[in-house]
């Protein structure tokens, strides 16, 4: 005991310790499990929760209450939504989703129980319910992640025996299992919360405020450090850079408005970075500098609102001041053409800041906010929630939607597996459906690779399970002792090491579970392997027959459709404003572009998660999607400006805008031909390649110095919009040139 060190120091003068320091390897492992952010630590926390919830319900029902049916449903209910499902977010976020899904789970168990009376009713139910659950992915990442778990809750009771008299026990086990899963997810080893999307947009708004403030000071350009921070803030709100749990992808009002805030913030930052400098030798317009000051103040107010500052509740003084400054500045007429272009850009910046403030208010206060719903960009503000859901689902209800394709693929595979399991009277046939559910991927290539690993893992796991069951020789105690540690290892190692490890360990787990429910021999492992083999073959065949390339081809088609619609939108908009019309003709309806953009963004989101064949540079899909957003936003802004009081239109300026718009529209049509499938690798036009066109697609258009001094502000507004679209076309063309260059080398 003489070596013990006490707090308060001693003769050595050592600094006192305020807390014991854990330096052992188990203590370090426990600390990493509690606080680690790496995939292994996250999988370990989840494995602890799943094992605790599943084993608690299983053992209590089986060994304490002698209710094997309830024990089975308690275990598989916890496993379905806590392990098989991939609900994104922290434990508490997943617990909230599970709690909402509890009634749905009970309905699925009830329906599955009664449809098991006949094979054809069970197959029909599998087809319809499987499609509906898979198609719910169109509503956002959380329904998409929960779908596999909910599928399992229907699959489990839809097999014989037809026993409606056990429905009460089944529902009791389901409710208890899910309740335990909710409790463990919420309170056991809590995860650190990632920054919300609103906080990310708030940071982008603060960055925009810094940019606007910097542009008011000499030399009236953004410093390098401010530019770097602005680019980083814009990238941080890009949906592909945001965790799924924080990504605003739902069909509701607040989700749509929050997604709108990210787009508005990125647009505002881009316009601030691209603001033209004042003319050489001339001081900047004081009204423009004042407008930038109002933009900075409005963005600081927006950032505080999104960050949840209660002091901003009901406030909007900065936004109202910006609106007043914008209206006052818009009527000014600078003398020099270069100043007029800067003036038009400043008005664009003010409009973007106003939109950001409006959608931020809408995302925070919902229908209590009252934006100007006469503008098309806020069309969803007064739409009923059920109507918003219908619009989202109807938009994907067709073969050109990847959500529709995925739902058809998985529901057909599950229905075929259910039919085969009934015709061949497979014991534990639901394992075949579980294999279909867990191994089928969105591309045939991925499914084939996954099945190869899964069969290898299942074979190894079946051998190990056969040895364990043979040694146990019908005794349940060894199986009961081995189940928790093996389940913990399975759900910890599987997500990190891959599907092969997961199948090997899960085969051991299910063998130990069913060995406790009834007398089992080593042949149970043989049945498990056979079921997984049958399910894998069915999944591969359905993957080959139903859209085998996944989102790759669909993305090309959707982007081509988007760019063709953009070409029509640009041409129609410039014709309308050059004719002096204050309202767009029927051809300017942007519904087609919005729908194409929805399908393209969904396909792009899936494409990013697929293993694609090209290893080198590929098409710049993201630039194409952003170009679609720029067409929508810019067309509305230009048409709004066309409705404002203007001087008599200058014929020369109108002609330049019309010709520039036709030229940009031709560029979008050429880009659509290059992106389209199967036309994507052909020449984009007679006698010209896309790379040849890229040399001419440089930002510019009509030189403002060519315009007369009497050109109205609308000329500069439209020209600035077309300049930004030309820059988008140049980026897409440059990316295609890089993509094709290796193939052109001898």
C-alpha positions, 0 to 999 in steps of 0.5 A: 500500500506504500505505493499509493498516491493520494490527492493533495501531493506529497514530498515529490511535489507532483500535481494533484489528480482530480480524477482517476485515469483509466489506462488499461486496454479494456478501459480504453476500449470502453471509452472508444465504444462510448465516444468513438466516431469511427465506423467500428465504434458506431457499429459496436454501440448499435450491436450492444443495443440490439443484443440487449433489446433482442435477448431481454425480450427473448429470454423473458418470454421463453424462460420466464413466461414460457411463451415461445411465440411471443419470444420469437416475435420479440427477438425478430421485432427488435432485430428487424428495426434496430439491425436489419433496418438502416434508419439513419441518425443517432440512437435517439433519432432512430428511437423516435422513428421506431416509436412512430412505426409501432402501429405500422408494425402491428398492422403488418403482423396482423395482416401477415397472420391472416394472409397466411391462410392460403399461398396465393393470398400470402404471395399477393400480400407480399407483392402489394405490401412489399411494393408499398413499403419499398416505394415509401423510400420516395418520402425520404431517408428515414422511411427508406431505411425502415423499409427492410425492417418493416418488410421482415415484420410482414414476412415472419407471420405470413408463413404457415402455420395459419394460426390467427389464435396466436395473434395476441401473442404475436402482437405482444412480442412485437410491441415488447420487442420494439419497446425494448429497442426504442428504450435501448436506442434512446438511453444506452450508449447515446451517440453524439449529435451531428450538426443539423441542416439548419445549423449548416445553413446558418453557418452559410448565412453567416459566411454570406454576411461576412462576404457582403461586409467585405465587399463594402470595403476597398478594394471591393473584392473578397479576400482569399480567406473569406472566399475560401470560407464561403466555398466551404460553407456552400459545400457543407450544405450540399445534400451529398455532404450532409448525413442522411439523418440531417438531410431535408428530403421529406415531402412535408412543408418544413422539409421542403423549406429547409431544402430550399434554404440550402439552395438559396444559401448556395446561390447567394454565396455564388452570386457574392463571389461573382459580383463584378468589380466597380469600373476602373477609376470610378468609386462604387455606387453608394446605394450599392454599398448600402444594399450590401450592408443591408444584405449582411444584416439580413443574413445575420438575422437569418442565421440567428433564426436558423440557429434557434435564437429566441430573440429573433422570434417574430423579428424581421426588421433587417429583412424589411430594411433589405426589401426597402433598400432593394426596391430603392436601388432597383429603380436607379439607372447607373450611367456606365454599362459596366456599372449597370451590370454590377447594379443588376448583380447587386439586385440579384444578390438582394433577391437571393438574400430575401429568398433565404430569409423567407424560406428560413422563416418558413422552415422554422415557423411553418404555416405561421410564416407568410411568404409571398406565395404568388411566386412559383418558388413558394408554391408549397407554402399553402398546400395541404400536407396530404397534397404535398405527400401525394405530389411527391409520391405521384412524381415518382409513380412511373418507370423513370423513377429509381424509387419505382424501379427499386420497389418493383424489383424487390417486391417481385423478388419477394413474391417469387421467393414466397411462391417457391418456398410454398411450392417446395415446402421449404422449412424455415422458408422465410429465410429465403425471403430474408436473403432476398431482402438483405442481399438484393442490390440496385444493380446486377453487378452489386447483387452478384458480388454481394451474393458471392460473399454471402454464400461463402459466409453462409457456408462457413457459418453453416459449418460452424453452426452444425458443429455447435448443434452437434456438440450441444446434442439437443441441450438448450443451455449452451445455446442460451449462453452462446447467443448473446456474445455471438449476436453482439459479434455479428452485429458489430463485425458485420457492418464493418467487415462486410456481408460475408462476415455478417451472413456467417455470424447471423447463420450461427445466431439464427441456429442458436435461436431456433435450437432453443425454440425446438429440438434442432440437429446439425441439419438446421444449418443445412436448411439455412444454407439452402434457403439463402442459396435459393433467395440469392438466386432469385435476387440475382435473376430479378436483378438481371431482369429489372433495370440491371444497371440501377441508377446509371442509365436512369440518371443519364436519361433524367439529366438529359430530360432536365437539360432539354426542358432547360433549353426550352425554358431559357428560349421561352423566357428570353423570348418573353422578356425581349418582347416586353411581356410582363407575363410568360407564355404557356411555354414558360411553365416550369413544371416539366423542369421541376419534375425532371429535376426531382427525378434526376436528383433522386437518381443521382442520390442513388448513383452515389451509393452504387459501385459504378464501372468507370474508375476515371473521370465521369460526367459532371452530374452535379453541375448539370443538376445545379444548372437546372436549379439556376434555370428555374431560379433565374427564369422566375427572377427575370420574368419578375423583373419583366413585370416591373415598370420599365422604360421603353424597350431598346430594340438593339438590347432586346435583339441581343438578349433574344439571340443570346438566349437562343445560343444558350438554349442550343448549348443546353440541347447539345448537353442533353444529347451528350448526357442522354442514354444510349446517345451519351457516347455519340457526337453531340451534333452534325460535324461537331463533338462536345469538346469542339463545342466546349471551346465556344462555351465560354462565359460572356455573351453580348458585351455590355459595352455594345449596349446603348446607354438607353438599355433598360435594367432588364437587359443586364438582369437577363444577361447576368442570368445567361452568363451564369448558365453559360458558365454551367455549360462550360463546366459540363463541357470541360468535364466531358472533355476530361472524361473522353480524353483517355479514350481518344489517345492512340 
